Amino acid sequence: MGRKDEILNSYFSDVGRFCDFFNGAVFGGQQMLKPEDTVPRETVSRTSGAPRRQRDVCMQSGDRGNYAIYAVENQTAVHYGMVVRIMLMDAMEYDRQLAERARIHKRNRDL
């Protein structure tokens, strides 16, 4: 990770700045993400047999049991393969969640 990435990751790791960024860039200025409902999230995605992937900054936001995951991937130049990297990290996270749920159901013997 380069120096520019470290600076941007540190900047966006602040929950207030993260929410401001998404509210302005994604939600057209509407205050959809609120700092009080947003918490940092693990940035590493793992799945058995695949390399480990790490997101730059990842947050979870929501209330009453409903939530969404938001992530920022910093880059200083256009990289057209970034979309594929993001999809891979998303798929790895879904795989991790599926394996976790399977372990819970196996332990509880309720499948």
Helices and strands as residue ranges (DSSP letters): H 3-12, H 15-25, G 35-37, E 38-40, E 44-45, E 53-54, E 57-63, E 66-72, H 82-108
